[in-house]
């Protein structure tokens, strides 16, 4: 701390009152600031706080966040920090242990397993990807072929699929989104989406945009559906818990949490909680499809 | 480096003490040590810029081993996660250029008119009020602009212009135009005010009217300064991230034709902001984003260099350092074109404004009226009436600044106020921020800023002292100045990338409070250096000479004579930095913050919540989070503006009290 040394040196030398006063002010500032830095290091010293970090998919995030809230309500000394980042980050941060638990809304890729063979995947929920349009849009059913043509830019007006004469505003997700990866794998068959697609970085943003834009089409996880947007039947099937579970709704996927190596200690405790009846009830309440019995 | 120089000093001073107990020698060594320490502070900015460049290149380098540079620059598809990955950045680069061009078209006429009005026409109280409004406008955090743009502006564009979507090039340009205004107005106003009295008086004495003096004498004389102002504003616009990312739609395409402003586009900063937080480290996508950051950084670097060159030449001609280099000779034709473009832009803006309020037929009528009036005016009307018209236009432009500020403040305050309550401020968030309070975000922002200042203040003040008191004009000072200016111009998202690459990954700090504090600290460093330097320079030379003549050493003079009167100035700079650091999102969003946390951070290696990031999350990721977002935006604005207000008050008191 050269600054403090300089201060001390000249505090001794200083004789005039004004300088002393000034020095005092500066000194106090320096001390406060230094204390601020060290206060961070020392912290409160509450030894038995259990801290878990969870990062990744914004689709899985509401489930984990609500489970974390419920768990923290019961266990006062737990701090579960949930942050987004997308599925790729979820896989990566679990693998590199920058987070204790990763969240992903897509399967772990073969390349990722090859790089980190110790990854363990836990399915915590199933999900359908609902295709949504504005509430004033009369179109209520589309075939997967239509959706593919809309997302690849071949169909550009609602008229072509039985709607009003209105340009289609295609809304999708950012490039690292697991939701986008799942959707495009099932619907687009490895083709690139149209370059006029608006990119949004979360399910919520896609839904907000579709809700505000009369010509928009988008896709979100079942958990994000509400009456601000209209869900379109895909190949004449409306996405529901039943149609996703029995496989008749075509655009479905699983939601995962990922650990590096076998889950142990607090990590296992929390994952078990998510898979418990109470946790699965949260899955259901959040609008996703439980994979186990619910309370 | 610092501790070792300290040790060396202690060792030498002890050695001196034992051999020769002359206080003089000790003092001399001490002076040298202080000099060395201050020099390190000053050169620090240069080192940081070098490190930023180094780390951007280090991380981008791997891309070009796998991907051709030509495909990167000229490719028109940005699809980094597909097989094979396509990393064509052309649309993104041009997207940035187009949004910035649009912003400048809107911003330049308004800003310059306001600058002229403030410096030449407004009575002191009014110009004080306008300056305050502009300062407030510059104090509104970027994410709040984006939030306002997303909630209000994009819907307005979609409905008014009957477009499929309002998230367009135009929305980005309007938001950036507003954000660039404070920079352009402030620098242009300085340039116009700096035009010598004699020119003005000479012109008036020759019988020119006030308007003729302004338009034919003062503005042309200040033209280089005005150019620099525009260029600096452009630099600010190109590098802006959060607001642009939230309103331009982020579609990987270019307008067809180029003038179709209702096209959703994607910019370089928007791409970086959206993708860097979600990209797996080490992938080709990761390297591609750093390559994109290099393009952005170089673009801003060129723009700022240009402004630097122009401003320095102005300084040289004003001091008159022998070298009578003519600035650039601006041919009269260019000046004329510029003037007409200015008038045309202002006219277009007024036309759109009037048409929006009263319908297009009225707008066209008014336009025709004005055009015929101008023709009559030019040929028939008296100078006095011409003057009234010109002054009327200028005051209207200035009024628009106040109106814009008013609209934004009103929107945020009216929608944010119902959310505010004691619980909102003091409780922890629940249900992803839709319920509960924002205490961890307030504390997080506070800690981030505190740490940033703790780091930047000593270094910044040290550098300021070195430049003002020790440095001699020459190559070293030039390099130091260039370092500081470039650091100042570096886009905040680039700081974010650097913080991510250097602190989080390279130094292995992880996403943490300390990494955020250091990143923000680097970002505010130039502000502190500059304000310190200005404050020290404003202390009259006679005081230093008096002190030195009485036998005080150089450092004693600085410490006891020069710094005390400059102290309020330094404090002002610090407070401005606090405001700036507190409102930033882009630099910390992948360096320090977390989505939601109930507990406060317990060590500097924890992630923290922060207010600006929370606004961003509530606006874009949490369904139904918008009302709450307004509440957080209001709290953030109150905090930031309170900082700016405090700085303004201190400055004013200081100005009043100081009598040399």
HADDOCK unambig.tbl for C-alpha pairs under 7 A between the chains (distance, minus, plus):
assign (segid A and resid 2 and name CA) (segid B and resid 6 and name CA) 6.92 0.50 0.50
assign (segid A and resid 19 and name CA) (segid B and resid 560 and name CA) 6.22 0.50 0.50
assign (segid A and resid 22 and name CA) (segid B and resid 564 and name CA) 6.94 0.50 0.50
assign (segid A and resid 33 and name CA) (segid B and resid 454 and name CA) 5.40 0.50 0.50
assign (segid A and resid 37 and name CA) (segid B and resid 451 and name CA) 6.30 0.50 0.50
assign (segid A and resid 40 and name CA) (segid B and resid 602 and name CA) 6.40 0.50 0.50
assign (segid A and resid 40 and name CA) (segid B and resid 603 and name CA) 4.88 0.50 0.50
assign (segid A and resid 40 and name CA) (segid B and resid 604 and name CA) 5.17 0.50 0.50
assign (segid A and resid 41 and name CA) (segid B and resid 603 and name CA) 4.86 0.50 0.50
assign (segid A and resid 41 and name CA) (segid B and resid 604 and name CA) 5.70 0.50 0.50
assign (segid A and resid 42 and name CA) (segid B and resid 603 and name CA) 6.70 0.50 0.50
assign (segid A and resid 43 and name CA) (segid B and resid 602 and name CA) 4.72 0.50 0.50
assign (segid A and resid 43 and name CA) (segid B and resid 603 and name CA) 5.70 0.50 0.50
assign (segid A and resid 44 and name CA) (segid B and resid 602 and name CA) 6.49 0.50 0.50
assign (segid A and resid 66 and name CA) (segid B and resid 431 and name CA) 6.72 0.50 0.50
assign (segid A and resid 79 and name CA) (segid B and resid 599 and name CA) 6.48 0.50 0.50
assign (segid A and resid 81 and name CA) (segid B and resid 596 and name CA) 6.54 0.50 0.50
assign (segid A and resid 81 and name CA) (segid B and resid 597 and name CA) 5.31 0.50 0.50
assign (segid A and resid 82 and name CA) (segid B and resid 595 and name CA) 6.29 0.50 0.50
assign (segid A and resid 82 and name CA) (segid B and resid 596 and name CA) 6.28 0.50 0.50
assign (segid A and resid 83 and name CA) (segid B and resid 594 and name CA) 5.30 0.50 0.50
assign (segid A and resid 83 and name CA) (segid B and resid 595 and name CA) 4.60 0.50 0.50
assign (segid A and resid 83 and name CA) (segid B and resid 596 and name CA) 6.83 0.50 0.50
assign (segid A and resid 84 and name CA) (segid B and resid 595 and name CA) 6.60 0.50 0.50
assign (segid A and resid 85 and name CA) (segid B and resid 277 and name CA) 5.74 0.50 0.50
assign (segid A and resid 85 and name CA) (segid B and resid 278 and name CA) 4.71 0.50 0.50
assign (segid A and resid 86 and name CA) (segid B and resid 278 and name CA) 5.39 0.50 0.50
assign (segid A and resid 88 and name CA) (segid B and resid 278 and name CA) 6.61 0.50 0.50
assign (segid A and resid 88 and name CA) (segid B and resid 279 and name CA) 6.62 0.50 0.50
assign (segid A and resid 88 and name CA) (segid B and resid 280 and name CA) 5.94 0.50 0.50
assign (segid A and resid 89 and name CA) (segid B and resid 278 and name CA) 5.48 0.50 0.50
assign (segid A and resid 89 and name CA) (segid B and resid 279 and name CA) 6.28 0.50 0.50
assign (segid A and resid 89 and name CA) (segid B and resid 280 and name CA) 5.61 0.50 0.50
assign (segid A and resid 92 and name CA) (segid B and resid 280 and name CA) 6.19 0.50 0.50
assign (segid A and resid 167 and name CA) (segid B and resid 164 and name CA) 6.52 0.50 0.50
assign (segid A and resid 169 and name CA) (segid B and resid 164 and name CA) 6.56 0.50 0.50
assign (segid A and resid 175 and name CA) (segid B and resid 81 and name CA) 6.16 0.50 0.50
assign (segid A and resid 176 and name CA) (segid B and resid 81 and name CA) 6.83 0.50 0.50
assign (segid A and resid 176 and name CA) (segid B and resid 278 and name CA) 6.03 0.50 0.50
assign (segid A and resid 176 and name CA) (segid B and resid 279 and name CA) 6.51 0.50 0.50
assign (segid A and resid 195 and name CA) (segid B and resid 251 and name CA) 6.23 0.50 0.50
assign (segid A and resid 195 and name CA) (segid B and resid 252 and name CA) 5.09 0.50 0.50
assign (segid A and resid 195 and name CA) (segid B and resid 253 and name CA) 5.69 0.50 0.50
assign (segid A and resid 196 and name CA) (segid B and resid 251 and name CA) 5.16 0.50 0.50
assign (segid A and resid 196 and name CA) (segid B and resid 252 and name CA) 6.26 0.50 0.50
assign (segid A and resid 196 and name CA) (segid B and resid 253 and name CA) 5.97 0.50 0.50
assign (segid A and resid 197 and name CA) (segid B and resid 251 and name CA) 5.29 0.50 0.50
assign (segid A and resid 198 and name CA) (segid B and resid 249 and name CA) 5.25 0.50 0.50
assign (segid A and resid 198 and name CA) (segid B and resid 250 and name CA) 5.41 0.50 0.50
assign (segid A and resid 198 and name CA) (segid B and resid 251 and name CA) 4.59 0.50 0.50
assign (segid A and resid 199 and name CA) (segid B and resid 249 and name CA) 6.59 0.50 0.50
assign (segid A and resid 199 and name CA) (segid B and resid 250 and name CA) 5.28 0.50 0.50
assign (segid A and resid 199 and name CA) (segid B and resid 251 and name CA) 6.06 0.50 0.50
assign (segid A and resid 201 and name CA) (segid B and resid 274 and name CA) 6.62 0.50 0.50
assign (segid A and resid 202 and name CA) (segid B and resid 621 and name CA) 5.29 0.50 0.50
assign (segid A and resid 203 and name CA) (segid B and resid 621 and name CA) 6.76 0.50 0.50
assign (segid A and resid 204 and name CA) (segid B and resid 620 and name CA) 6.42 0.50 0.50
assign (segid A and resid 204 and name CA) (segid B and resid 621 and name CA) 4.73 0.50 0.50
assign (segid A and resid 204 and name CA) (segid B and resid 622 and name CA) 5.42 0.50 0.50
assign (segid A and resid 204 and name CA) (segid B and resid 623 and name CA) 4.87 0.50 0.50
assign (segid A and resid 205 and name CA) (segid B and resid 620 and name CA) 4.81 0.50 0.50
assign (segid A and resid 205 and name CA) (segid B and resid 621 and name CA) 5.47 0.50 0.50
assign (segid A and resid 213 and name CA) (segid B and resid 165 and name CA) 6.22 0.50 0.50
assign (segid A and resid 215 and name CA) (segid B and resid 164 and name CA) 6.06 0.50 0.50
